[in-house]
Amino acid sequence: MASATLKKNYRCSQSLQQFYSGGPFVVSSDGSFIACSCGESIKIVDSSNASTKFTIEAESSTITALALSPNDKLLFSAGHSRQIKVWDLDTFKCLRSWKGHDGPVMGMACHGSGGLLATSGADRKVLVWDVDGGFCTHYFKGHKGVVTSIMFHPDVNKSLLFSGSDDTTVRVWDLLAKKCVAVLEKHFSAVSSMAVSEDGWTLLTAGRDKVVNLWDLHDYRCKSTIPTYEVLEAVCVVYSGSLFASSLGAFLQQSGKKKSRSTGIYFITAGERGIVRIWTSEGAVFLYEQKSSDVTISSAEDEDSTRGFISAVMLPLDQGLLCVTADQQFLFYSPAEHLEEKWSLKLTKRLVGFNDEIVDMKFLDEEEQYLAVATNLEQVRLWESERRCCIGLGIGHMGAVGAVAFSKKCRDFFVSGSSDRTIKVWNFHGLSDDIEEPISLKAKAVVAAHDKDINSLAVAPNDSLVCSGSQDRTACIWRLPELVLVVKFTGHKRGIWCVEFSPVDQCVITASGDKTVKIWAIADGSCLKTFEGHTSSVLRASFLTRGTQFVSCGADGLVKLWTIKTNECIATYDQHEDKVWALAVGKKTEMLATGGSDAVINLWHDSTAAEKEEAFRKEEEGVLRGQELENALLDAEYTKAIQIALELRRPRKLFELFSELCRKREAGYHIDKALHALGKGEFLLLFEYIREWNTKPKLCHVAQSVLFRAFNILPPTEIIEIKSISELLEGLIPYSQRHFCRIDRLIRSTFLLDYTLLRMSVIEPATQDDLKTKSLLHSEKNEEDALLTDNAEEDQKQVSEEQKPKASGKKRKSHKSGDHSRSHKKVKDSSTHANTAAVPSQA
């Protein structure tokens, strides 16, 4: 058997985050995305895979209303803060905001033209706003309760606005006349939803009084009242020509239930029962009703109290029906394809908007396309996946079941561990696919295994052993099916959270709250290896690559990849914000799934081969580009060579190119030509290299030359726009100042050389004009220049006096004393000259 290739890296390919916490949501005009309220933020979610495209931090309080413009360019939001905001969905920036209501905004709708926005609030007002100007165009008052729903007439040529309230009424407002033209009073409870028929002349209203009313918009009379016998949250009209209408019409035609030239209105209702029903206005009867609800029910005790659906909308472009449940799930329905026997709806997709703390997860099918997420229950339940019904119930544990492990080989038993500190072995006798009620499972063996809660169980690949890990800091190996103790592993300093058998060796891996992972020998119970690296409790560990590697996750939110032979952690991933409780490894692809307290599920794929191929491709491309660089140098195409050097990130070669340009005639022209061809990203990289060159005295001259030319080319407005330019300037300024001071000292030191050569009569004395010129060039050294000039004049006078003819004998007598005084003066002058010359050398 060929040795397995060690994995070097995993890449997070998909992250399933919570995106909906209840409340308002709105679907785009093409159905490609859904804007959902999630606490104080708005999530833009891809409707195909529930991935979050963008998060808008919209409010400092809960979002209460959302709406989209007809072209999906603008998003409108409002919350308890009463602030109405307009968001640009291209830049995700707030364009404008204003306040208008005296209470929270409860409903929001955008006109078909996109120019008007209607809002309803808890202050019983209905306001209409100009979208571009943000000013109020209509102010409607008349409701006596909270206005919960609002809707423009879908026909833009009809200037009607409908509002439903807790006062059980629906009001119709004329936008041109700016007044209420009708009050529809037939409901006996709050109005929850409204819809308009396809011809635009029938209004459907649904309420919590369990009826649907149909209103004639010609004279605003109630045409009919249809009892539904459930609290309704949504009513949707099925338009003719849609997939729903055509498939339903074809079935009714075949079954003989459809009358010729039927003018009835098809509509859908959804409510507290969690089932979808399709009705026709003719005869006030339903044409279809789901046999069972797809709404998730946590336990049998909660089945009667479930709230079912809280909203439903018809998706555009014949994409089906979207129903939203009270537990924040998005259910997508479409008509079933085979209609020979009966018409039915098919659940095509389920998006889970909100997850609580994820405890455990497993891949289900061989293709590893389905992932089961586990919760804690006090009972053991077996579920049949196709019919989604419970087929077996194991009763006997006295505490919460914390671990379950199935047989690997025969698939005829499973083991459970509980907080009652016992392990039970259950068999599958009596189970069949056609049972309607769950049967009671029988325990073949039971043992009091540990002194504290049992956290994890694992069955050996040959079904002969089971390993248990407990909070009592020990792990035990038991022989199946009698549950006889084989060996006990002791050595962890905290409770053990996970155990697993090696797929190839006679050893077990354990993860513990003492921040370590240990591998134990089954033969004698000795600890073979200990792995340290996590900063908090290690909650899960699982073998990879035929037992040569393993992956671990912990309470520090980290996922780590280890190589067992070298005891080395080769990769660490930080994609979670809280404890990582769950870890699942696919058997076929060895893809990973992690989840935890942050309610996020991350899917990981092995990227070792892809990254190796990418590295080879980049290396090959680098060789080719390097050859292009050498060819450009030979052809003296410095502009092209500089661009390639920047692309290949070769700062040394780039410095050599600029050094060569600085030595050429018209160096400024050549450097400008090369810099003009660079973009903002290349300038940023160049400035980073210049910052490094500027720190070294031998390289600073080229750096300063290139920097000077770059600042001459780029206007200040573009320089400011360069990313991280402030940090780059903070690194350039100190060294540039240091270089300036150093050159300044060198210039001042040249005056000492001038003075020395002057005293040696090698150069002509400086004239007054020359001194003025130097003073203009070096204005800050005026005093020092004047001091040097005065000393030079004194020296000339002294030389001329020494060359005069000697005086009379009287003077000769005093020659000795005069000579002494003159020598004293020379010493004084020389000290003065020395001090004068020392000034520039010390500066």
C-alpha positions in Angstrom: 0.0 0.0 0.0 1.4 3.4 -1.0 2.1 5.8 1.9 -0.4 8.5 2.4 0.6 12.0 1.4 0.7 14.2 4.5 -1.7 17.1 4.5 -0.1 20.5 4.9 -3.0 22.9 4.9 -6.8 23.2 4.9 -8.8 26.0 3.5 -12.2 27.2 4.7 -14.3 26.9 1.7 -17.7 27.9 3.2 -18.9 29.4 6.4 -22.6 28.9 7.5 -23.3 31.8 9.8 -26.5 32.8 11.5 -28.1 35.4 9.2 -31.7 35.8 10.5 -32.9 36.4 14.1 -36.5 36.9 13.2 -38.4 40.0 12.1 -38.4 41.6 8.7 -36.8 40.3 5.5 -37.1 41.2 1.8 -36.4 39.2 -1.4 -34.7 40.8 -4.4 -36.6 41.2 -7.7 -34.6 38.3 -9.3 -34.6 36.2 -6.1 -30.8 36.0 -6.0 -30.4 37.4 -2.5 -32.4 38.1 0.6 -31.9 41.0 3.0 -32.5 39.8 6.5 -32.6 41.5 9.9 -30.1 39.9 12.3 -30.2 41.7 15.6 -28.9 45.2 15.0 -27.4 44.4 11.6 -28.7 43.5 8.1 -27.3 40.4 6.4 -27.3 40.3 2.6 -27.6 36.5 2.0 -27.2 34.5 -1.2 -30.5 32.6 -1.5 -28.8 29.6 -3.3 -26.4 28.6 -0.4 -27.2 30.8 2.6 -23.7 32.4 2.4 -23.5 36.0 3.7 -22.5 38.4 1.0 -22.2 41.5 3.2 -23.2 42.7 6.6 -24.6 46.2 7.1 -24.3 47.6 10.7 -27.5 49.6 10.4 -28.9 50.3 13.8 -28.0 50.6 17.5 -31.3 48.8 18.1 -33.4 46.0 16.6 -34.4 46.3 12.9 -38.1 46.4 12.6 -38.7 47.2 8.8 -37.0 46.6 5.5 -37.7 47.3 1.9 -35.9 47.2 -1.5 -36.2 49.5 -4.5 -37.6 47.9 -7.7 -34.2 47.8 -9.3 -32.5 46.4 -6.1 -30.1 49.3 -6.0 -31.4 50.8 -2.7 -32.2 49.2 0.6 -34.4 51.0 3.1 -34.2 50.1 6.8 -35.8 51.3 10.1 -35.7 50.2 13.7 -36.7 51.1 17.2 -34.5 54.2 17.0 -37.1 55.6 14.4 -34.3 56.4 12.0 -35.1 55.7 8.4 -32.0 55.0 6.4 -31.3 54.6 2.7 -28.4 52.2 1.7 -26.6 51.9 -1.6 -26.2 48.2 -2.3 -23.3 48.8 -4.6 -21.1 50.5 -2.0 -23.1 49.4 1.1 -22.9 53.0 2.4 -25.8 55.0 3.9 -26.8 57.7 1.4 -29.2 59.6 3.7 -31.3 59.2 6.8 -34.1 61.0 8.6 -36.7 60.6 11.3 -40.4 61.1 10.9 -42.4 58.8 13.3 -42.9 59.2 17.0 -42.5 55.5 17.6 -40.9 52.5 16.0 -41.4 52.0 12.3 -43.4 48.7 11.9 -43.9 48.5 8.1 -42.2 49.8 4.9 -42.9 49.6 1.2 -41.4 51.1 -1.9 -43.5 52.3 -4.9 -43.1 50.5 -8.2 -41.5 53.6 -9.7 -38.9 53.7 -7.0 -39.5 57.3 -6.2 -41.7 57.0 -3.1 -41.3 55.2 0.2 -44.3 54.5 2.5 -43.8 53.8 6.2 -46.2 52.8 9.0 -45.5 52.9 12.7 -46.5 52.3 16.2 -47.6 55.9 16.4 -50.6 55.0 14.2 -49.4 57.1 11.3 -48.8 56.4 7.7 -46.2 58.6 6.0 -45.0 58.7 2.4 -41.5 60.0 1.6 -39.6 61.2 -1.4 -36.7 58.8 -1.8 -34.3 61.3 -3.4 -35.1 64.3 -1.2 -35.9 62.5 2.1 -38.9 64.8 2.7 -42.5 63.8 3.6 -45.0 64.0 0.7 -48.1 62.5 2.4 -49.2 62.4 6.0 -52.1 60.0 6.8 -53.7 59.6 10.1 -56.8 57.7 11.1 -55.8 54.3 12.5 -56.5 53.6 16.1 -53.9 51.0 16.6 -50.4 50.0 15.5 -50.1 50.0 11.7 -48.4 46.7 11.1 -48.6 46.2 7.3 -48.5 48.6 4.4 -48.5 48.1 0.6 -48.7 50.1 -2.6 -51.0 49.0 -5.4 -48.8 46.9 -7.7 -50.1 48.9 -10.7 -48.0 52.1 -10.8 -50.8 53.8 -12.6 -53.2 53.3 -9.7 -52.3 55.8 -6.9 -53.6 53.7 -4.0 -51.9 52.8 -0.8 -53.2 50.1 1.6 -52.5 49.9 5.4 -53.5 47.2 7.9 -53.6 47.8 11.6 -54.1 46.2 15.0 -57.5 48.0 15.1 -58.8 45.3 12.8 -59.3 47.7 9.9 -57.7 48.2 6.5 -57.6 51.7 5.1 -57.2 52.7 1.5 -55.4 56.0 0.8 -55.5 58.0 -2.4 -52.1 59.5 -3.1 -53.5 62.1 -5.6 -56.3 63.3 -3.4 -54.2 62.8 -0.2 -57.1 61.3 1.8 -58.6 58.0 2.9 -61.1 56.8 0.4 -62.2 53.6 2.2 -62.1 51.9 5.6 -62.5 48.1 5.3 -64.0 46.7 8.4 -64.7 42.9 8.3 -61.9 41.5 10.4 -62.2 40.9 14.2 -58.5 40.7 14.9 -55.2 42.3 13.7 -54.6 42.3 9.9 -51.4 40.5 9.2 -51.1 40.4 5.4 -52.5 41.8 2.2 -52.3 41.0 -1.5 -53.8 42.3 -4.8 -55.1 40.1 -7.5 -53.5 39.9 -10.9 -56.2 42.1 -12.6 -55.6 44.7 -9.9 -59.3 44.9 -8.8 -59.5 42.5 -5.8 -57.8 43.0 -2.5 -57.1 40.0 -0.3 -56.6 40.5 3.4 -55.6 37.9 6.0 -55.9 38.3 9.8 -55.4 36.5 13.0 -59.1 36.0 13.2 -58.6 33.0 10.9 -60.3 34.3 7.8 -59.4 35.8 4.4 -61.5 38.6 3.1 -61.8 39.5 -0.6 -62.6 43.1 -1.4 -63.8 44.7 -4.7 -61.7 47.8 -5.3 -64.3 49.3 -7.6 -66.7 50.0 -4.7 -64.7 48.7 -1.7 -67.3 46.1 -0.7 -66.4 42.7 0.7 -67.0 40.1 -2.0 -66.5 37.1 0.2 -65.1 35.8 3.5 -63.2 32.5 3.5 -62.7 30.8 6.9 -59.3 29.0 7.2 -59.6 27.8 10.8 -56.0 28.8 11.7 -54.3 32.1 12.6 -52.9 33.4 9.4 -49.6 35.2 8.9 -49.4 35.4 5.1 -51.6 35.4 2.0 -50.1 35.2 -1.5 -51.8 35.4 -4.9 -50.8 32.8 -7.5 -50.6 34.6 -10.9 -51.7 32.8 -14.0 -48.9 31.7 -16.2 -46.7 30.8 -13.2 -45.4 27.3 -12.6 -47.7 27.0 -9.7 -50.8 28.0 -11.7 -50.0 25.9 -14.7 -49.2 22.7 -12.9 -52.2 23.1 -10.5 -54.5 23.9 -13.5 -53.3 20.9 -15.4 -53.9 18.6 -12.4 -57.3 20.0 -11.8 -58.2 19.6 -15.5 -57.1 15.9 -15.4 -59.0 15.2 -12.3 -62.1 17.0 -13.6 -62.3 19.5 -10.7 -61.6 22.5 -12.8 -64.6 24.2 -14.5 -64.3 25.6 -18.0 -63.6 29.4 -18.2 -62.9 29.6 -14.5 -62.4 33.2 -13.3 -61.4 32.3 -9.7 -58.4 33.6 -7.9 -55.8 31.1 -6.7 -54.1 32.1 -3.4 -51.9 30.6 -0.8 -52.2 30.9 3.0 -49.6 30.1 5.7 -50.0 30.4 9.4 -49.6 28.9 12.9 -50.1 25.2 11.8 -47.0 25.3 9.7 -48.7 23.9 6.6 -49.2 25.4 3.1 -52.7 25.5 1.7 -53.8 26.6 -1.8 -57.3 28.1 -2.2 -59.6 29.2 -4.9 -62.0 32.1 -4.6 -64.8 30.1 -6.3 -66.6 28.1 -3.7 -64.2 29.2 -0.9 -62.5 25.8 -0.7 -58.9 24.8 -0.6 -57.5 22.8 -3.5 -54.4 21.5 -1.7 -53.2 21.1 1.9 -49.9 19.7 3.1 -50.3 16.4 4.9 -47.6 17.2 7.4 -45.7 20.2 8.5 -42.0 20.8 7.6 -41.5 23.1 10.5 -38.9 21.8 12.9 -40.4 20.6 16.2 -38.0 20.2 19.0 -40.0 17.6 21.0 -43.4 16.0 21.2 -44.4 18.3 24.1 -43.8 21.4 21.9 -45.8 20.2 18.9 -49.1 21.8 20.0 -47.5 25.1 20.9 -45.4 25.6 17.7 -46.1 28.9 15.9 -45.5 27.4 12.4 -45.0 30.0 9.6 -44.6 33.7 10.3 -44.4 34.8 6.7 -44.6 33.6 3.1 -43.9 35.2 -0.3 -44.1 34.1 -3.9 -40.6 34.2 -5.4 -40.0 36.0 -8.8 -39.2 34.3 -12.1 -41.1 31.1 -11.2 -38.7 30.2 -8.4 -41.4 28.9 -6.2 -42.7 29.7 -2.7 -40.7 30.9 0.2 -42.1 30.3 3.7 -40.3 31.5 6.9 -40.8 29.6 10.2 -40.9 30.9 13.7 -37.6 29.2 14.4 -35.8 31.3 11.7 -35.8 28.8 8.9 -36.4 29.6 5.2 -38.3 26.8 3.4 -38.4 26.8 -0.4 -41.3 25.0 -2.1 -42.0 24.1 -5.8 -44.7 21.9 -7.4 -43.8 18.2 -7.6 -42.9 17.0 -11.1 -45.1 13.9 -11.3 -48.8 14.7 -11.1 -50.4 11.5 -12.2 -52.0 10.7 -8.9 -52.1 13.9 -6.9 -50.7 17.4 -6.9 -48.2 18.1 -4.1 -45.5 20.6 -3.0 -41.9 19.6 -2.8 -39.5 21.1 -0.3 -36.5 21.9 -2.5 -34.3 23.8 0.0 -34.1 24.7 3.7 -31.9 27.6 4.9 -31.3 27.7 8.7 -31.2 31.3 9.7 -30.3 30.9 13.3 -28.4 28.2 15.2 -27.9 27.9 18.9 -24.7 26.5 20.4 -23.6 23.6 18.2 -22.7 20.5 20.3 -21.7 17.9 17.7 -22.0 17.1 14.0 -21.5 14.2 11.6 -21.4 13.7 7.8 -24.3 11.5 6.7 -24.0 10.2 3.2 -21.1 8.6 1.3 -20.8 11.7 -0.9 -20.5 13.8 2.2 -23.0 16.4 1.0 -25.2 16.3 4.1 -24.2 17.3 7.6 -26.2 16.4 10.7 -26.1 18.9 13.6 -26.7 17.4 17.1 -28.6 18.7 20.2 -28.8 17.5 23.7 -31.9 15.4 24.7 -32.7 13.2 27.7 -33.6 10.3 25.4 -32.0 8.4 22.6 -33.9 8.7 19.3 -33.3 6.9 16.1 -34.5 8.7 12.9 -35.3 7.3 9.5 -33.7 9.8 7.1 -36.1 9.5 4.1 -39.4 9.7 5.9 -37.9 12.0 8.6 -39.7 10.1 11.4 -38.6 8.6 14.7 -38.5 4.7 14.5 -36.9 3.8 17.8 -36.7 5.1 21.4 -34.2 4.0 24.0 -35.4 4.7 27.5 -33.3 4.0 30.6 -30.8 6.7 31.2 -31.4 8.8 34.3 -29.6 11.9 32.9 -28.8 13.7 29.6 -27.3 11.6 26.9 -23.9 13.1 26.2 -22.4 10.6 23.7 -23.6 8.0 21.1 -21.4 5.7 19.0 -22.6 3.3 16.3 -21.0 0.0 15.3 -18.6 0.3 12.4 -18.7 -3.2 10.9 -22.0 -4.9 11.4 -24.3 -1.9 11.9 -26.5 -3.9 14.4 -25.9 -2.0 17.7 -25.0 1.3 19.1 -23.6 2.5 22.5 -24.8 5.5 24.6 -23.2 7.3 27.5 -25.0 9.6 29.9 -24.5 12.1 32.7 -25.7 9.3 35.0 -22.2 7.8 34.5 -23.4 4.6 32.8 -22.8 3.1 29.4 -25.5 1.1 27.6 -25.4 -1.1 24.5 -28.6 -1.1 22.4 -29.5 -3.5 19.6 -31.6 -2.9 16.5 -33.9 -5.9 16.9 -37.5 -5.2 15.8 -36.7 -2.2 13.7 -38.1 -2.0 10.2 -38.7 0.6 7.5 -42.5 0.4 7.6 -43.2 1.0 11.2 -45.4 3.9 12.0 -44.8 4.3 15.7 -41.3 4.3 17.4 -40.6 1.1 19.2 -38.8 0.8 22.5 -35.2 -0.3 22.1 -33.7 -2.9 24.5 -30.3 -2.5 26.2 -28.1 -5.6 25.9 -25.6 -4.5 28.5 -25.1 -1.7 31.0 -22.1 -0.7 33.2 -21.4 2.0 35.7 -18.3 3.2 33.9 -17.0 6.4 35.5 -17.3 8.6 38.5 -18.5 11.6 36.6 -20.3 12.5 33.4 -19.4 10.6 30.2 -18.5 13.0 27.5 -17.4 10.8 24.5 -17.7 7.3 23.1 -15.9 5.6 20.2 -16.3 2.1 18.8 -13.3 0.2 17.4 -13.1 -0.5 13.6 -13.7 -4.2 14.2 -16.6 -3.6 16.7 -14.8 -5.5 19.4 -14.0 -2.6 21.8 -15.6 0.7 22.9 -13.7 3.5 24.5 -15.2 6.0 26.9 -14.0 9.4 28.1 -15.2 11.1 31.2 -15.0 14.2 33.3 -13.3 12.1 36.0 -10.0 12.6 33.9 -9.9 8.9 32.8 -10.6 7.0 29.6 -11.5 3.3 29.6 -11.5 0.5 27.0 -14.4 -2.0 27.3 -14.9 -5.3 25.5 -18.1 -5.6 23.6 -20.8 -6.7 24.0 -20.5 -7.6 27.7 -18.8 -4.2 28.6 -15.9 -5.8 30.4 -13.1 -3.4 31.4 -9.9 -4.0 29.4 -7.6 -1.1 30.3 -7.8 2.3 31.9 -5.9 5.4 30.8 -4.8 7.8 33.5 -2.6 10.8 33.1 -4.8 13.7 32.1 -5.2 16.5 34.7 -8.6 17.6 33.6 -11.7 16.0 32.2 -11.6 14.1 28.8 -13.8 15.6 26.1 -13.1 13.3 23.2 -11.8 9.8 22.4 -11.2 8.0 19.1 -9.6 4.8 17.9 -6.8 4.9 15.3 -7.9 3.5 12.0 -4.7 1.5 11.6 -2.8 1.2 14.9 -3.7 -0.3 18.3 -4.0 3.1 20.0 -6.5 5.7 21.1 -6.4 9.5 21.0 -7.8 11.6 23.8 -8.5 15.3 24.1 -8.6 16.9 27.5 -9.4 20.0 29.4 -5.7 20.2 30.5 -4.9 21.7 27.0 -3.2 18.5 25.8 -3.9 15.7 23.4 -2.5 12.3 24.2 -2.1 9.0 22.3 -2.3 5.8 24.3 -1.4 2.2 23.7 -4.3 -0.2 24.1 -2.0 -3.1 24.9 -0.6 -1.8 28.2 -2.4 1.6 28.7 0.9 3.6 28.4 1.0 7.1 27.0 2.8 7.1 23.7 2.8 10.8 22.8 1.6 14.1 24.3 0.8 17.1 22.1 0.7 20.7 23.6 -0.2 23.8 21.8 -3.8 24.8 22.6 -4.2 27.7 25.1 -7.5 26.3 26.5 -9.3 23.0 26.8 -9.1 20.7 23.8 -12.7 19.6 23.0 -12.3 17.4 19.9 -9.6 15.4 18.1 -9.8 13.1 15.1 -7.4 11.1 13.0 -6.5 12.0 9.4 -4.3 10.5 6.6 -4.5 6.9 7.7 -3.7 7.7 11.3 -0.5 9.6 10.6 -2.0 13.0 11.3 -4.9 14.3 13.4 -6.9 17.5 13.7 -8.0 19.1 17.0 -10.2 22.0 18.1 -10.7 23.6 21.5 -12.2 26.2 23.7 -9.7 28.8 22.4 -11.5 28.8 19.1 -8.6 27.3 17.2 -8.4 24.4 14.9 -5.0 22.8 14.6 -3.5 20.2 12.2 -0.8 17.9 13.7 1.7 15.4 12.3 2.1 12.5 14.8 5.6 11.4 13.8 7.2 14.7 14.4 4.9 16.0 17.2 4.6 19.2 15.1 1.6 21.4 14.7 1.9 22.3 11.0 -1.2 24.6 10.7 -3.4 26.7 13.0 -6.8 28.2 11.9 -8.7 30.9 13.7 -12.1 31.1 12.0 -14.3 30.9 15.1 -15.0 33.5 17.7 -15.8 31.1 20.6 -15.5 27.5 21.7 -15.3 24.9 19.0 -17.4 22.0 20.3 -18.0 20.0 17.1 -15.7 18.4 14.6 -16.6 16.1 11.8 -14.2 14.4 9.4 -15.4 13.0 6.0 -14.2 9.4 5.4 -14.0 9.8 1.6 -12.6 13.3 1.1 -11.4 13.9 4.6 -13.0 17.3 4.5 -13.7 19.0 7.8 -16.7 20.6 9.4 -16.4 22.6 12.6 -19.0 24.4 14.8 -19.3 25.8 18.2 -20.7 28.4 20.6 -20.6 31.1 18.0 -23.3 29.2 16.0 -21.1 29.2 12.9 -20.4 26.1 10.8 -17.2 26.2 8.8 -16.5 23.7 6.0 -12.8 22.9 5.3 -11.2 21.3 2.2 -7.7 19.9 1.9 -5.8 22.4 -0.1 -2.4 20.7 0.0 -2.4 19.6 -3.7 -4.0 22.8 -4.9 -1.4 24.9 -3.1 1.5 22.8 -4.3 0.2 23.2 -7.9 -0.2 26.9 -7.3 3.3 27.2 -6.0 4.7 25.3 -9.0 2.7 27.6 -11.3 4.0 30.7 -9.6 7.6 29.4 -9.7 7.3 28.7 -13.4 5.8 32.1 -14.0 8.5 33.7 -12.0 11.2 32.0 -14.1 9.6 33.3 -17.3 9.1 36.8 -15.9 12.7 36.7 -14.6 13.9 36.0 -18.1 11.8 38.9 -19.4 13.5 41.1 -16.8 16.9 40.1 -18.0 16.0 40.7 -21.6 14.6 44.1 -20.8 17.9 45.0 -19.1 19.9 43.9 -22.1 17.7 46.0 -24.3 18.0 49.0 -21.9 14.2 49.0 -21.5 14.3 50.3 -17.9 10.6 51.2 -17.7 9.6 47.6 -18.5 12.3 46.2 -16.3 11.2 48.3 -13.3 7.6 47.1 -13.7 8.7 43.5 -13.9 10.9 43.9 -10.8 8.0 45.3 -8.9 5.7 42.5 -10.0 8.3 39.9 -9.0 9.0 41.7 -5.7 12.7 41.9 -6.2 13.8 45.0 -4.3 17.5 44.5 -4.9 17.1 44.3 -8.7 14.9 47.4 -8.5 17.5 49.3 -6.6 20.2 48.4 -9.2 17.9 49.6 -11.9 17.3 53.0 -10.3 21.0 53.3 -9.5 21.8 52.8 -13.1 19.3 55.5 -14.1 20.7 57.9 -11.5 24.2 57.6 -13.2 22.8 58.4 -16.6 22.6 61.8 -18.2 19.2 63.4 -17.7 18.6 61.0 -14.9 15.4 62.9 -13.8 13.9 62.4 -17.3 14.5 58.6 -17.2 13.2 58.2 -13.7 10.1 60.2 -14.5 9.5 58.1 -17.5 9.7 54.9 -15.5 7.5 56.3 -12.6 4.7 57.5 -15.0 4.0 53.9 -16.0 3.3 52.8 -12.4 -0.1 52.4 -10.8 -1.2 53.1 -7.2 -0.5 49.6 -6.0 3.0 49.7 -7.6 3.7 53.1 -6.0 2.7 51.7 -2.6 5.2 48.8 -3.1 7.9 51.2 -4.3 7.4 53.5 -1.3 7.8 50.4 1.0 11.1 49.6 -0.7 12.2 53.2 -0.6 11.5 53.3 3.2 13.9 50.3 3.6 16.6 51.8 1.4 16.4 55.1 3.2 17.5 53.5 6.4 20.9 52.7 5.0 23.5 55.4 4.3 24.9 53.6 1.3 21.5 53.4 -0.3 19.8 56.6 0.8 21.0 58.7 -2.2 19.1 56.6 -4.7 16.1 56.4 -2.4 16.0 60.2 -2.0 16.4 60.8 -5.7 13.5 58.4 -6.6 11.4 59.8 -3.8 11.9 63.4 -5.0 10.9 62.4 -8.5 7.8 60.5 -7.3 6.6 63.4 -5.2 7.0 65.7 -8.2 4.9 63.4 -10.4 2.1 62.6 -8.0 -0.2 65.4 -6.8 -0.8 65.5 -3.1 -4.4 64.4 -3.5 -3.3 61.1 -5.1 -0.5 60.6 -2.5 -3.1 60.8 0.3 -5.3 58.2 -1.4 -2.4 55.6 -1.4 -3.1 53.0 1.2 -1.0 53.2 4.4 0.8 56.3 3.2 0.8 57.8 6.7 2.7 54.8 8.0 5.2 55.0 5.2 5.8 58.7 5.7 6.3 58.1 9.4 9.1 55.8 8.5 10.6 58.1 5.8 10.7 61.4 7.6 13.1 60.6 10.6 15.7 59.0 8.4 15.4 61.8 5.8 16.0 64.3 8.5 19.0 62.4 9.7 20.5 62.2 6.2 19.9 66.0 5.8 21.7 66.8 9.0 24.6 64.5 8.0 25.0 66.2 4.6 24.7 69.6 6.3 27.6 68.8 8.6 29.7 67.7 5.7 29.0 71.0 3.9 30.0 73.0 6.9 33.1 70.9 7.4 34.3 72.0 3.9 34.9 75.5 5.4 37.8 74.0 7.4 39.4 72.9 4.2 39.0 76.3 2.7 40.6 77.9 5.7 43.6 75.5 5.7 44.2 76.0 2.0 44.0 79.8 2.4 46.6 79.7 5.2 48.9 77.7 3.0 48.4 80.4 0.3 47.2 77.7 -2.1 44.0 79.5 -3.0 43.1 83.1 -3.4 41.5 84.8 -0.4 37.7 85.0 -0.7 36.4 88.3 -1.9 33.5 90.1 -0.3 31.2 89.1 -3.3 32.1 85.4 -2.8 31.3 85.7 0.9 27.9 87.2 0.1 27.2 84.4 -2.3 28.1 81.8 0.3 26.0 83.6 2.9 23.0 83.4 0.5 23.6 79.7 -0.1 24.1 79.0 3.6 22.0 81.6 5.4 22.0 79.8 8.6 25.8 80.0 8.9 26.2 83.8 8.5 27.8 84.3 11.8 30.4 81.5 11.2 31.2 82.8 7.7 31.8 86.4 9.1 34.0 85.0 11.8 36.2 83.2 9.3 36.5 86.3 7.1 37.6 88.5 10.0 40.3 86.0 11.0 41.6 85.9 7.4 41.9 89.7 7.3 43.8 89.8 10.6 46.2 87.2 9.3 46.9 89.3 6.2 47.7 92.4 8.3 50.0 90.3 10.5 51.9 89.0 7.5 52.4 92.5 6.0 53.7 93.9 9.3 56.3 91.1 9.6 57.6 92.0 6.1 58.4 95.8 7.0 62.1 96.8 7.4 63.5 96.5 10.8 63.5 99.6 13.1 66.4 101.5 14.8 68.7 100.2 17.5 66.4 101.5 20.2 63.9 99.2 18.9 66.4 96.4 18.7 67.0 96.7 22.4 63.3 96.0 23.0 63.4 93.3 20.4 63.3 90.6 23.0 60.4 92.0 24.9 58.5 92.8 21.6 59.3 89.4 20.3 57.9 87.9 23.5 54.7 89.9 23.3 54.3 89.0 19.6 54.8 85.4 20.4 52.2 85.7 23.0 49.9 87.3 20.5 50.6 84.5 18.0 49.6 81.9 20.6 46.4 83.8 21.2 45.7 84.2 17.5 46.4 80.6 16.9 44.1 79.6 19.7 41.5 81.9 18.2 42.0 80.3 14.7 41.8 76.8 16.2 38.5 77.6 17.9 37.2 79.2 14.7 38.1 76.2 12.7 36.7 73.9 15.3 33.2 75.3 15.0 32.3 73.7 11.7 34.0 70.5 12.5 31.9 70.1 15.7 28.6 71.1 14.1 
